Amino acid sequence: MSYIMVLCYIIYDIKPGKIKQVLYIKYNGMEREMDEYHKKALKEAGINIDALYKRFMGNDVLMGNYLMKFARNGNFRKLQEEISEDNVEEAFIEAHKFKGLCAELYIETLEGIICELSCHLKYGDIEPVRGIMSEAACKYEALSETIKAVYGQYNVK
C-alpha cells in the first residue's frame, strides 16, 4: 500500500511596502502554488475564499478537507428527503444545520437560499420551499462538483 503525502506551507514574499502570502502545496514531492484558476473557480462557485483562507489560517489542506466533507456529506440529501416527505419539523432542523455549515465555510450562494428556506420551514410553510429547494439543489450540485474538481486532484479526504 502506498501513502500519499500532502504538505502545505506558506511563504511570505516581502517587498517594499507589500507582504504577499503565497500558498504552496507539496504533493508527493511535487510542489506548486495554488493557482488563481482554482481560487477563481471556488469564488465563482459562491465561496468567499479570502475569508475562508483566514478562517483556516492559510492551511489549504485543512480547508480542502472541510470543503470535501461538505461536498460529500449527506446533510443536503437528508434535507431533500425531509421536504419530499413533508416532514416540516425535521426539515427545519436539517435546514438550520445546513445553514450553519454554509455560514461556517463562507458558502455565500447557498447561505442566502437556505436561510430563506429555513425561515419558511420555521413557520410551517412548506409550499414555497419546493421551488426554493430546486434552486438550492442546482447550486449545491454545481458547488460540489467545483470543490471535487479543485481538491479531488490532491486526494483530499
Phi, psi and omega in degrees: 000131178258149179249142178257130182252126178238122177239149179226134176212163184240136175244136177260119178265106186261121176235161180307117178082355183222142170238119182253126178267122181245126181264128177242142176242127178254119187230112182049045177084348178264140185237138175205153176280139175296114190281166181296333179300314180291319178298317180295320179298317179292322177296315181294333178284348175111014179260132173280087190294326180294315178293323180293321176300318179294319180300320181264016177050039176077005182276096184294326180293314178296317178299317178298320178300314181293319179293322178292322176297320177299315183291333185258347186285169186262010182300314182292319178297320178297319177298316178298318179298313182297322179290319179294333178269005181057032178268088189296316183297312179292324178296321178297316180299315180294319179296319180295318177297316182292324177298317178296321178296317178297320180293317181295328181260010178055042178267090190285328181294322180274331185301314180295317180295314181292327177297315178296316179299315180298321180296316177297317181292327180302324181259014174076017182266095186273335185300309180293341182296325182299316178293318179296322183294325180293321176294317180297321180296318178298315181291323179296315180297316179297317179296315180300317179296321178295315179299315179296324179292321182284313186261346180296330180292342180261004183055038176289136183271000000 
